[in-house]
């Protein structure tokens, strides 16, 4: 087994999740490449030193440039603010280093396009960190659809709803400033990515996006609270998606329903170890949604637990993601979702924003 030096930009919520995942992935999945937590950087050297000690990195860096340029750092995980994504990724690719970047990939569409160009010109492995679609249940849903179990998809309904800003008295923070931190930049990309994975490319969107709470204690709000989007997929399916950070009572409302000509699928991340399946071929007296509990027969479950129904959790999704990244590096071939896949999500978000401003349908390029 070969070691690979990992550098992580950022030590906050997602930086910690990636550090824990890289520490665990070798033991969980028996990967050919075994990560070594080589270096971490943060907003200051003092912060980086705290993360180094807390998470077990060998060294702390004074800034992201030092981390990316260090020869012992062989692969990069970008878990820092979106404004740093483009420059860090371009610098890493210029040095021939693989990059796993948190979503949204770029702070702007222009940034995302430039990151794809840099990735593809370098030939380096690249991946965007969409973790929710990697649950064993959602991976099984993708397989059921691909295998034609529910027939041709005719309808998709998806949501990513949470309530961390449902209280209008919650104070203003960095999350209430800037488009990339609003609901369309923060939550919407996850469900749009799921729609692309489950149904396929999007042909056009019609969206409404709103800021419900204009002012919060400590400052004005400059980004969006919630949005809805009618969708037409390239395969002809219709769809609707809703995104909200003010959905009172919703804690992890990443959920979808998919209707096909032979059956249907339902999933809700708040019950992430269950998938609901309806098949028209069942006897009429027994026809109804059946609850499938995830277990060793489903993708990426067995390495965590031998018992069906015992379940996986949020951190396990990040470990699965780390496994995919390491396998891509080992094979020299990027694994979905690549930077180009992340760019498609960004294009749809931008089309939705334009649609909301102009009150018109927006078409997406054919893929």
N, C-alpha and C positions, 0 to 999 in steps of 0.2 A: 504494500500500500504506500502511495506517495502522499506527501504533505503538500498543502497549498496555502500560502500566506494570504489571509483575508484582511482587507482594510475596509472599515465601515465609516462612512461620513455621517455623523450624527449619533448621539447616544441617548436620545429621548425615548418616547414610547416605542416607535418602530425600530430605532437603533438597538434598543435593548432586545426587542423581539428577534431581530436578525442575529444578534450576538448569541442569544440562547439557542436559536435554531442551529447555528453553525457549530456550537459546542456539542449539540446532541445528535446531529444528523448522521455522523459516522457510526455511532453505536446503534441507532434505530434502524438505519437502512443498509449498513455495511458497505458504504460507498467506496469505490476504488480510490477516490481522492479524499483525504482526511483534512478538514480545515484546521488551520492554526490561526488563532486570533492574534494577528500581528500588530495592528495599529488602529487607533480610533482617533477621530478629531471631532471637535464641537465648536461652539461659538467662541471659546477661549481655551488656552492651554490648561488653565485651572479646571475647567469643566471636563476637558478631555482626560485629565489625570484622575478625576473622580470616577469617570466611566471605565477607565483602564483598570483601576483597582476593583471596582464593583463587578465587572464582567469578565475579568481575567485576560485582558489583552496584554501583550508583551510590552508595548510602548504606546505613548500618547503623542499626537502630532500637534504642532502649533496652529496649523491650518490645513485645508483640504489639498492644497498644492503640494505640501510636504508629504502628505500621505500618498497621493497618487504617484508621485515621482520616486518614492522609496523602492529600491530594487527588491526588497524582501516582501513587498506587497504585490501579490501576483494576480489578484482578482479584487474588484471593487464592488461594494454595496453602497448605493447612494440612498440614504435615509435622512437627508437634510432638507431644508426649505426648497420649494420649487425653483426659486430664483437662482439656486446654485447648480441645478441639475445639468443644464446644457454645458456650461464651462467645464465642470468636472468630468462629464462623460466624454466630451471631445478630447480633453487632455489624456484620459485613460486610453481611449482608442488610438490616439497618436503614438502611445507607447506599447500598443499591442496587448492591452489588458482587457479581459472580459468584464462586463458591467451588468449588474442587476440593479435596476432603478425603481424606486418607489413611484407609485402613481400620485397625481397625474404626471406623465412623463416629462413634459415641458411646461413652463409657466405660460407659454403662448403657443399658438399653432406654428409660428415661425421657428420657435425654439425646438419644437417637436420634429419639424421637417429637417432642421439642421442636424439633430441628433441621429435621425435615421440615416441621413447621408453619411455622417461620420462613421456610424456603425457599419454600414454596408461597404463603404470604401476600405475600411480597415480589415474586414473579414473576421473581426472578433466576435465571439459569442456575446449575445445581448439578450436581455429579458426584462420585461416589465413585471412588477410585483403585484399581480392580481391573485390574492390568496383565497378568497371565498369560493371561487369556482373550483378549487382544488379539493374540497371536501369529498370523501368517498361517495356520499349521496349524489352530489352534483356531477361527479365524474361518471357515475352509473347512469344518471339521467342523460348525459351526452351520448353514452353508448346505446341506450335504448332508442334514442331518436335516430342516431346514425344507422342502427340496425333495422330501422323501419318498424319497430314494435308498435308505435302509435300511428303509423301511416304518415301521410303528408301533413306537415304542420300548417294549420290554417289561422291560428291565433296565438299571440303571446301577450301575457300581462306580467309586468315586472315592477318591483318597487325596491327602493332602498330608503327606509324611513327610520329615523331615530328622534329622540325627544330631548337631546342635550341643550337645546335652546328653546324649548317649548315655553319656559317661564320668561315672560317679557322683562322680569326684573333681574334676570341673569346678566352679569356685567359684560360689557364689551371687552373683547380680547383680540389677539391677532387673527382669530378665526372669523371675526366680523369685518375684516378689512381685506380688500383685494379679491378679484374674481376667482383666482385659483383656490382660495380658501372658503368660498361660498359653497352652497349645496351642489351646484352644478360642477364645481371643480373638485369637491371633496367626496361626495357620496354618489353622484350620478355615474361617474366612470365605472364603478364596480358593476352596476346593473347593466349598463350599456355593454360592457365586456361580456357579461353573462349572456345577453341577448345575441351577440355576435357568435359566441361559442355554441349556443344551443340551437339557434335558428339560422344564422348566417348573415351575410352582408345586408346593410340597410340601404334602401333606395331613396327614401325621403322622410322628412320629419315636419311636424307642425307642433309648435311648442308655446306654452305660456309659462313665464318665469316671474316670480314676484318676491319682493322684500316686504314682509308683513310687519316687522317691528323696525321702524326707522331709527329709533333712539333706544339706547340701553344705558344703564348706569356706567358712567365713565367715557361715553362718546357716542358718536353717530355710527350707524351701521352702513357700510358701503357696498355690501354684496347681498346675494339672494338667500332667502329662507327656504323656499320650496318651488317646485316646478313640475309641470306635467307635459307629456309629449306623445302625440299620436305618431305611429310609425308604420311605414310600409316597407316590408323586406323585399329583397331582390327576387326571392322565390315566390312572391305573390302573397305571402302571409301578412295579415294585419296585426297591429299590436298597439299597446299603450304602456307607458312607463310613468311612474310618479316617484319623485325624490323629495325628501323633506328632513330638516333638522328640527322641526317644530311639531312633529307628529306625536302628540301627547299620548303616553302609554307605550309607545314603541321603543324598544331598547336596541334590538338588532334586527330591524325589519327588512332584511335582504330576502325577498320572497318572489317566487314566480309560479305562474300557471301556464301550461302549454297544452293546447287543444290540437289533436290530430284527427285524421279521418278514420282511425281505428282505435283510438284511445286518448288518454290524457294523463298529464303528470302535474303534481303539485309539490312545492318545497317551501319551507320557511326556516331561515337560519336560526331562529329562536328554538327550533327543535331540529338541530342540524344533523342528527344521526338517523333521521327518518325521511323516507321518500314515499309519496303517495302515488299509486298507479291505478288507472282505470282502463280495462280492456273490454271492447265491445264483444269480443268472442266468448266471454264468460257466459255461462248459463244465465238466462234472464232472471231466474229466481235468486241468483247469487251475485248479480252484477252490482258493482259499487266500487268506490275507491278502497284499495287495500293498502295497509301500512307496511312498508318494507323497512325493517330495522337493519342498519348497516352492520356488516360483520366481515370476517376474513375473506369471503367471496367477492368483496368489492374492492376497487382499486385503492392501493396504499393504506389499507386498514390493518392487515395482519402484522406488519412490522411494529405496530403500537400495542396490539392486544390480540390474543387468541380467542377471546370470547365474543360471540355475536351479541349485539345490543349493548355492549359496555360503553361504546362510543369514543369519539375523538373530540378534541376541543380546539379553541382558537389558535393556541401556540402550535398545535400539531399541523395546522394548515401552513404555517411559516416553515416548519421543518420539511414538509413535503415540497414546498417551493425551493428550499435550499438543496434538497436532493435533486430536483430537476436541473437547477443551475449547475451543480457539480457534475451531473451526468452530461450536460451539454458541453462543459469545458473538457471533460475527459474524452468525449467523442469528437470534439471540434466542430459540432453542428448545433446551432441554436435550437431551442425548444420553445414551442408556443407558451405564452404570448411574447413575441419578439418586439423590438422597438417599432417595426412597421405595423404590427397589430395594435400597439399603443397609440400610434399616430392615427389609426382609423377611429379609435375611441375619441381622440381629441377633435377630429374633424366633425364627428357627430355632435359633440358638445358645442362646438363653435356654430354649427348649422342650427342647433336649437336656440342658441342665444340670438342669432340673426333672425330666426323665425319669430321669436318673441317680440323683437323690436319692430319688425316690419309687418307682423300679423299675416304671414304668408307661408305656404309650403316651401321647403328648401330641399333641393335634390342633392344627393350624394353621388360622387363618381362611381361608375361601375367597377367592380373588382373581379 
